[in-house]
Amino acid sequence: MIWVYNILLLLLSPLWLGAMWLKNSRRKDKIDWAERFGDYKIPLRTDRKRIWIHAVSVGEVMAAKPIVERVKALLPE
């Protein structure tokens, strides 16, 4: 049965991409596709070090909170 899903996914994905392109062309503020695929333009700062903590859901943010607090305590600058 999974092969049916895979075939439908393969056949319908061009329609989905076309719909997304059409939807984007009608928006005032265009979607930054590179950013959507993880290519962020983050300015390089040399004045201090930084730590990136990535959390997507609310649960992940709440789980990361003690880590952030501990890092702040260890590295106040």
MOPAC internal coordinates of N, CA, C and O (Angstrom, degrees):
PM7 1SCF
backbone

  N    0.0000 0     0.00 0     0.00 0    0    0    0
  C    1.4545 1     0.00 0     0.00 0    1    0    0
  C    1.5310 1   111.77 1     0.00 0    2    1    0
  O    1.2310 1   120.55 1   150.17 1    3    2    1
  N    1.3203 1   116.55 1   -29.83 1    3    2    1
  C    1.4553 1   118.90 1  -179.11 1    5    3    2
  C    1.5228 1   111.13 1   -66.81 1    6    5    3
  O    1.2310 1   119.65 1   153.24 1    7    6    5
  N    1.3021 1   118.28 1   -26.76 1    7    6    5
  C    1.4622 1   120.95 1   178.89 1    9    7    6
  C    1.5190 1   110.65 1   -65.54 1   10    9    7
  O    1.2310 1   119.83 1   149.34 1   11   10    9
  N    1.3340 1   117.94 1   -30.66 1   11   10    9
  C    1.4732 1   121.24 1   176.89 1   13   11   10
  C    1.5357 1   108.87 1   -65.52 1   14   13   11
  O    1.2310 1   120.88 1   135.43 1   15   14   13
  N    1.3122 1   115.93 1   -44.57 1   15   14   13
  C    1.4598 1   120.69 1   178.45 1   17   15   14
  C    1.5191 1   110.49 1   -60.74 1   18   17   15
  O    1.2310 1   120.33 1   134.94 1   19   18   17
  N    1.3240 1   116.97 1   -45.06 1   19   18   17
  C    1.4645 1   120.97 1  -179.12 1   21   19   18
  C    1.5233 1   111.88 1   -63.45 1   22   21   19
  O    1.2310 1   120.49 1   139.37 1   23   22   21
  N    1.3103 1   116.67 1   -40.63 1   23   22   21
  C    1.4723 1   120.07 1   178.65 1   25   23   22
  C    1.5261 1   110.07 1   -66.27 1   26   25   23
  O    1.2310 1   120.17 1   135.11 1   27   26   25
  N    1.3366 1   117.28 1   -44.89 1   27   26   25
  C    1.4714 1   120.01 1   178.42 1   29   27   26
  C    1.5254 1   111.09 1   -62.49 1   30   29   27
  O    1.2310 1   120.48 1   139.57 1   31   30   29
  N    1.3119 1   116.70 1   -40.43 1   31   30   29
  C    1.4645 1   120.67 1   177.90 1   33   31   30
  C    1.5301 1   110.36 1   -61.28 1   34   33   31
  O    1.2310 1   120.66 1   135.75 1   35   34   33
  N    1.2896 1   116.34 1   -44.25 1   35   34   33
  C    1.4552 1   121.15 1   179.75 1   37   35   34
  C    1.5291 1   111.20 1   -64.44 1   38   37   35
  O    1.2310 1   120.14 1   137.98 1   39   38   37
  N    1.3143 1   117.34 1   -42.02 1   39   38   37
  C    1.4635 1   120.99 1  -177.65 1   41   39   38
  C    1.5254 1   113.17 1   -74.70 1   42   41   39
  O    1.2310 1   120.24 1   146.66 1   43   42   41
  N    1.3247 1   117.15 1   -33.34 1   43   42   41
  C    1.4646 1   120.31 1  -174.83 1   45   43   42
  C    1.5288 1   113.91 1   -93.29 1   46   45   43
  O    1.2310 1   119.58 1   167.64 1   47   46   45
  N    1.3171 1   118.41 1   -12.36 1   47   46   45
  C    1.4607 1   119.73 1  -178.85 1   49   47   46
  C    1.5301 1   113.26 1   -61.71 1   50   49   47
  O    1.2310 1   118.42 1   143.15 1   51   50   49
  N    1.3451 1   120.61 1   -36.85 1   51   50   49
  C    1.4757 1   117.64 1   175.67 1   53   51   50
  C    1.5355 1   112.63 1   -62.70 1   54   53   51
  O    1.2310 1   120.36 1   145.36 1   55   54   53
  N    1.3235 1   116.92 1   -34.64 1   55   54   53
  C    1.4710 1   119.88 1   177.62 1   57   55   54
  C    1.5303 1   110.00 1   -66.32 1   58   57   55
  O    1.2310 1   120.52 1   139.12 1   59   58   57
  N    1.3335 1   116.61 1   -40.88 1   59   58   57
  C    1.4531 1   120.22 1   179.33 1   61   59   58
  C    1.5279 1   110.47 1   -64.84 1   62   61   59
  O    1.2310 1   120.47 1   136.81 1   63   62   61
  N    1.3308 1   116.71 1   -43.19 1   63   62   61
  C    1.4615 1   119.67 1   178.53 1   65   63   62
  C    1.5236 1   111.39 1   -62.67 1   66   65   63
  O    1.2310 1   120.46 1   139.81 1   67   66   65
  N    1.3277 1   116.72 1   -40.19 1   67   66   65
  C    1.4668 1   120.42 1   176.78 1   69   67   66
  C    1.5210 1   111.73 1   -62.91 1   70   69   67
  O    1.2310 1   120.76 1   138.97 1   71   70   69
  N    1.3258 1   116.16 1   -41.03 1   71   70   69
  C    1.4633 1   120.11 1   179.01 1   73   71   70
  C    1.5258 1   110.84 1   -65.27 1   74   73   71
  O    1.2310 1   120.23 1   139.93 1   75   74   73
  N    1.3280 1   117.16 1   -40.07 1   75   74   73
  C    1.4635 1   120.48 1   178.30 1   77   75   74
  C    1.5311 1   111.22 1   -66.93 1   78   77   75
  O    1.2310 1   120.30 1   141.24 1   79   78   77
  N    1.3137 1   117.02 1   -38.76 1   79   78   77
  C    1.4668 1   120.64 1   177.76 1   81   79   78
  C    1.5206 1   109.96 1   -64.45 1   82   81   79
  O    1.2310 1   120.19 1   136.22 1   83   82   81
  N    1.3483 1   117.24 1   -43.78 1   83   82   81
  C    1.4612 1   121.41 1   179.02 1   85   83   82
  C    1.5284 1   110.86 1   -63.97 1   86   85   83
  O    1.2310 1   120.80 1   136.31 1   87   86   85
  N    1.3129 1   116.07 1   -43.69 1   87   86   85
  C    1.4633 1   120.20 1   179.18 1   89   87   86
  C    1.5318 1   110.73 1   -61.64 1   90   89   87
  O    1.2310 1   120.53 1   138.96 1   91   90   89
  N    1.3206 1   116.59 1   -41.04 1   91   90   89
  C    1.4592 1   120.59 1   179.61 1   93   91   90
  C    1.5270 1   111.46 1   -68.03 1   94   93   91
  O    1.2310 1   120.05 1   144.37 1   95   94   93
  N    1.3184 1   117.50 1   -35.63 1   95   94   93
  C    1.4622 1   119.84 1  -178.51 1   97   95   94
  C    1.5275 1   112.25 1   -68.37 1   98   97   95
  O    1.2310 1   120.30 1   159.78 1   99   98   97
  N    1.3193 1   117.02 1   -20.22 1   99   98   97
  C    1.4684 1   121.18 1  -179.81 1  101   99   98
  C    1.5290 1   113.02 1   -91.91 1  102  101   99
  O    1.2310 1   120.07 1   170.62 1  103  102  101
  N    1.3110 1   117.46 1    -9.38 1  103  102  101
  C    1.4690 1   120.73 1  -178.96 1  105  103  102
  C    1.5224 1   111.29 1   -78.87 1  106  105  103
  O    1.2310 1   121.09 1   -30.54 1  107  106  105
  N    1.3242 1   115.51 1   149.46 1  107  106  105
  C    1.4606 1   120.00 1   174.18 1  109  107  106
  C    1.5216 1   110.36 1   -70.27 1  110  109  107
  O    1.2310 1   121.08 1   128.32 1  111  110  109
  N    1.3253 1   115.53 1   -51.68 1  111  110  109
  C    1.4676 1   120.11 1   179.00 1  113  111  110
  C    1.5265 1   107.92 1   -97.30 1  114  113  111
  O    1.2310 1   121.15 1   -65.40 1  115  114  113
  N    1.3023 1   115.40 1   114.60 1  115  114  113
  C    1.4610 1   121.43 1  -174.79 1  117  115  114
  C    1.5300 1   111.13 1   -70.99 1  118  117  115
  O    1.2310 1   121.03 1   -31.89 1  119  118  117
  N    1.3053 1   115.63 1   148.11 1  119  118  117
  C    1.4560 1   121.96 1   178.28 1  121  119  118
  C    1.5205 1   108.45 1   -75.38 1  122  121  119
  O    1.2310 1   121.31 1   -45.17 1  123  122  121
  N    1.3125 1   115.10 1   134.83 1  123  122  121
  C    1.4583 1   120.46 1   175.04 1  125  123  122
  C    1.5285 1   107.38 1   -88.63 1  126  125  123
  O    1.2310 1   120.95 1   -82.93 1  127  126  125
  N    1.3334 1   115.79 1    97.07 1  127  126  125
  C    1.4611 1   120.69 1  -174.10 1  129  127  126
  C    1.5138 1   111.81 1   -65.54 1  130  129  127
  O    1.2310 1   119.70 1   146.18 1  131  130  129
  N    1.3111 1   118.17 1   -33.82 1  131  130  129
  C    1.4656 1   119.75 1   178.47 1  133  131  130
  C    1.5325 1   109.74 1   -62.91 1  134  133  131
  O    1.2310 1   120.64 1   138.62 1  135  134  133
  N    1.3272 1   116.39 1   -41.38 1  135  134  133
  C    1.4545 1   120.54 1   178.86 1  137  135  134
  C    1.5222 1   110.81 1   -66.24 1  138  137  135
  O    1.2310 1   120.46 1   142.04 1  139  138  137
  N    1.3198 1   116.72 1   -37.96 1  139  138  137
  C    1.4598 1   119.91 1   178.30 1  141  139  138
  C    1.5128 1   112.50 1   -61.80 1  142  141  139
  O    1.2310 1   120.64 1   150.22 1  143  142  141
  N    1.3216 1   116.39 1   -29.78 1  143  142  141
  C    1.4549 1   120.56 1   179.77 1  145  143  142
  C    1.5240 1   112.15 1   -96.67 1  146  145  143
  O    1.2310 1   120.20 1  -163.49 1  147  146  145
  N    1.3461 1   117.22 1    16.51 1  147  146  145
  C    1.4483 1   121.56 1   170.76 1  149  147  146
  C    1.5130 1   116.03 1    93.19 1  150  149  147
  O    1.2310 1   119.50 1  -171.23 1  151  150  149
  N    1.3232 1   118.55 1     8.77 1  151  150  149
  C    1.4615 1   121.24 1   179.67 1  153  151  150
  C    1.5279 1   108.28 1   -96.18 1  154  153  151
  O    1.2310 1   120.74 1   -93.98 1  155  154  153
  N    1.3338 1   116.20 1    86.02 1  155  154  153
  C    1.4543 1   121.42 1  -177.38 1  157  155  154
  C    1.5168 1   110.70 1   -90.19 1  158  157  155
  O    1.2310 1   120.92 1   -37.10 1  159  158  157
  N    1.2954 1   115.85 1   142.90 1  159  158  157
  C    1.4569 1   122.12 1   174.68 1  161  159  158
  C    1.5269 1   107.49 1   -98.43 1  162  161  159
  O    1.2310 1   120.91 1   -88.61 1  163  162  161
  N    1.3205 1   115.87 1    91.39 1  163  162  161
  C    1.4539 1   121.12 1  -178.73 1  165  163  162
  C    1.5216 1   107.60 1  -104.67 1  166  165  163
  O    1.2310 1   120.14 1   -58.00 1  167  166  165
  N    1.3177 1   117.34 1   122.00 1  167  166  165
  C    1.4653 1   119.01 1  -179.63 1  169  167  166
  C    1.5213 1   111.01 1   -63.68 1  170  169  167
  O    1.2310 1   120.99 1   -43.43 1  171  170  169
  N    1.2999 1   115.72 1   136.57 1  171  170  169
  C    1.4492 1   121.70 1   179.67 1  173  171  170
  C    1.5182 1   109.58 1   -75.65 1  174  173  171
  O    1.2310 1   121.02 1   -56.46 1  175  174  173
  N    1.3261 1   115.65 1   123.54 1  175  174  173
  C    1.4583 1   120.91 1   178.23 1  177  175  174
  C    1.5154 1   108.08 1  -110.13 1  178  177  175
  O    1.2310 1   121.08 1   -51.11 1  179  178  177
  N    1.3036 1   115.54 1   128.89 1  179  178  177
  C    1.4533 1   119.68 1   179.52 1  181  179  178
  C    1.5185 1   112.48 1  -108.32 1  182  181  179
  O    1.2310 1   120.38 1   178.50 1  183  182  181
  N    1.3370 1   116.89 1    -1.50 1  183  182  181
  C    1.4622 1   119.40 1  -178.06 1  185  183  182
  C    1.5240 1   112.76 1   -74.80 1  186  185  183
  O    1.2310 1   120.21 1   157.07 1  187  186  185
  N    1.3480 1   117.19 1   -22.93 1  187  186  185
  C    1.4627 1   120.37 1   177.82 1  189  187  186
  C    1.5174 1   110.02 1  -159.33 1  190  189  187
  O    1.2310 1   121.25 1   -16.21 1  191  190  189
  N    1.3082 1   115.21 1   163.79 1  191  190  189
  C    1.4562 1   120.25 1   178.09 1  193  191  190
  C    1.5207 1   108.88 1   -82.47 1  194  193  191
  O    1.2310 1   121.32 1   -23.05 1  195  194  193
  N    1.3197 1   115.08 1   156.95 1  195  194  193
  C    1.4547 1   118.13 1   176.61 1  197  195  194
  C    1.5169 1   109.86 1  -137.97 1  198  197  195
  O    1.2310 1   121.48 1   -25.35 1  199  198  197
  N    1.2939 1   114.77 1   154.65 1  199  198  197
  C    1.4563 1   122.50 1   177.51 1  201  199  198
  C    1.5137 1   107.14 1  -121.48 1  202  201  199
  O    1.2310 1   120.75 1   -48.76 1  203  202  201
  N    1.3153 1   116.18 1   131.24 1  203  202  201
  C    1.4544 1   121.42 1   179.60 1  205  203  202
  C    1.5198 1   108.04 1  -102.33 1  206  205  203
  O    1.2310 1   120.63 1   -59.34 1  207  206  205
  N    1.3144 1   116.40 1   120.66 1  207  206  205
  C    1.4614 1   122.09 1   175.21 1  209  207  206
  C    1.5180 1   106.57 1  -115.10 1  210  209  207
  O    1.2310 1   121.20 1   -60.32 1  211  210  209
  N    1.3180 1   115.31 1   119.68 1  211  210  209
  C    1.4647 1   121.26 1  -174.78 1  213  211  210
  C    1.5214 1   109.51 1  -103.12 1  214  213  211
  O    1.2310 1   120.72 1   -56.83 1  215  214  213
  N    1.3174 1   116.23 1   123.17 1  215  214  213
  C    1.4593 1   122.07 1   176.00 1  217  215  214
  C    1.5231 1   107.58 1  -139.87 1  218  217  215
  O    1.2310 1   120.84 1   -47.81 1  219  218  217
  N    1.3177 1   116.01 1   132.19 1  219  218  217
  C    1.4659 1   120.44 1  -174.89 1  221  219  218
  C    1.5206 1   111.33 1   -98.53 1  222  221  219
  O    1.2310 1   120.36 1   127.03 1  223  222  221
  N    1.3032 1   116.92 1   -52.97 1  223  222  221
  C    1.4588 1   120.07 1  -175.03 1  225  223  222
  C    1.5264 1   110.80 1   -94.37 1  226  225  223
  O    1.2310 1   121.22 1   -10.59 1  227  226  225
  N    1.3135 1   115.27 1   169.41 1  227  226  225
  C    1.4633 1   120.61 1   178.50 1  229  227  226
  C    1.5256 1   110.03 1   -61.98 1  230  229  227
  O    1.2310 1   120.75 1   140.75 1  231  230  229
  N    1.3141 1   116.17 1   -39.25 1  231  230  229
  C    1.4625 1   120.18 1   178.60 1  233  231  230
  C    1.5208 1   112.25 1   -61.97 1  234  233  231
  O    1.2310 1   120.48 1   139.31 1  235  234  233
  N    1.3259 1   116.70 1   -40.69 1  235  234  233
  C    1.4559 1   120.32 1   178.36 1  237  235  234
  C    1.5309 1   110.90 1   -67.32 1  238  237  235
  O    1.2310 1   120.27 1   141.58 1  239  238  237
  N    1.3177 1   117.10 1   -38.42 1  239  238  237
  C    1.4647 1   120.72 1   177.81 1  241  239  238
  C    1.5239 1   109.84 1   -63.73 1  242  241  239
  O    1.2310 1   120.45 1   136.25 1  243  242  241
  N    1.3294 1   116.74 1   -43.75 1  243  242  241
  C    1.4594 1   120.04 1   179.16 1  245  243  242
  C    1.5282 1   110.97 1   -66.15 1  246  245  243
  O    1.2310 1   120.08 1   144.45 1  247  246  245
  N    1.3271 1   117.46 1   -35.55 1  247  246  245
  C    1.4658 1   120.54 1   178.37 1  249  247  246
  C    1.5257 1   110.84 1   -70.53 1  250  249  247
  O    1.2310 1   119.85 1   149.83 1  251  250  249
  N    1.3224 1   117.89 1   -30.17 1  251  250  249
  C    1.4632 1   121.55 1  -179.11 1  253  251  250
  C    1.5306 1   112.36 1   -82.20 1  254  253  251
  O    1.2310 1   120.15 1   163.92 1  255  254  253
  N    1.3101 1   117.32 1   -16.08 1  255  254  253
  C    1.4658 1   120.58 1  -176.04 1  257  255  254
  C    1.5289 1   112.80 1   -56.63 1  258  257  255
  O    1.2310 1   118.08 1   133.28 1  259  258  257
  N    1.3350 1   121.26 1   -46.72 1  259  258  257
  C    1.4674 1   119.44 1   178.34 1  261  259  258
  C    1.5317 1   112.56 1   -63.81 1  262  261  259
  O    1.2310 1   120.41 1   147.70 1  263  262  261
  N    1.3114 1   116.82 1   -32.30 1  263  262  261
  C    1.4636 1   120.15 1   178.30 1  265  263  262
  C    1.5245 1   109.78 1   -66.24 1  266  265  263
  O    1.2310 1   120.42 1   134.68 1  267  266  265
  N    1.3165 1   116.80 1   -45.32 1  267  266  265
  C    1.4646 1   121.21 1   179.31 1  269  267  266
  C    1.5217 1   110.37 1   -62.02 1  270  269  267
  O    1.2310 1   120.44 1   136.31 1  271  270  269
  N    1.3286 1   116.76 1   -43.69 1  271  270  269
  C    1.4677 1   119.74 1   179.52 1  273  271  270
  C    1.5260 1   111.38 1   -63.26 1  274  273  271
  O    1.2310 1   120.20 1   141.32 1  275  274  273
  N    1.3112 1   117.22 1   -38.68 1  275  274  273
  C    1.4652 1   121.08 1   179.43 1  277  275  274
  C    1.5326 1   110.78 1   -67.82 1  278  277  275
  O    1.2310 1   120.69 1   137.98 1  279  278  277
  N    1.3324 1   116.28 1   -42.02 1  279  278  277
  C    1.4572 1   120.25 1   178.44 1  281  279  278
  C    1.5282 1   109.78 1   -63.52 1  282  281  279
  O    1.2310 1   120.33 1   138.50 1  283  282  281
  N    1.3316 1   116.97 1   -41.50 1  283  282  281
  C    1.4778 1   120.22 1   177.58 1  285  283  282
  C    1.5255 1   111.34 1   -62.12 1  286  285  283
  O    1.2310 1   120.73 1   142.21 1  287  286  285
  N    1.3254 1   116.21 1   -37.79 1  287  286  285
  C    1.4561 1   119.12 1   179.30 1  289  287  286
  C    1.5211 1   111.53 1   -69.07 1  290  289  287
  O    1.2310 1   120.43 1   141.74 1  291  290  289
  N    1.3131 1   116.78 1   -38.26 1  291  290  289
  C    1.4690 1   120.68 1   179.71 1  293  291  290
  C    1.5181 1   112.99 1   -76.90 1  294  293  291
  O    1.2310 1   120.45 1   145.92 1  295  294  293
  N    1.3192 1   116.75 1   -34.08 1  295  294  293
  C    1.4553 1   122.06 1  -177.81 1  297  295  294
  C    1.5305 1   110.17 1  -126.86 1  298  297  295
  O    1.2310 1   119.41 1  -102.27 1  299  298  297
  N    1.3056 1   118.74 1    77.73 1  299  298  297
  C    1.4588 1   120.58 1  -175.13 1  301  299  298
  C    1.5275 1   114.19 1   -65.65 1  302  301  299
  O    1.2310 1   120.45 1   157.71 1  303  302  301
  N    1.3255 1   116.75 1   -22.29 1  303  302  301
  C    1.4707 1   118.91 1  -178.98 1  305  303  302
  C    1.4965 1   109.82 1   -79.13 1  306  305  303
  O    1.2310 1   120.10 1   180.00 1  307  306  305

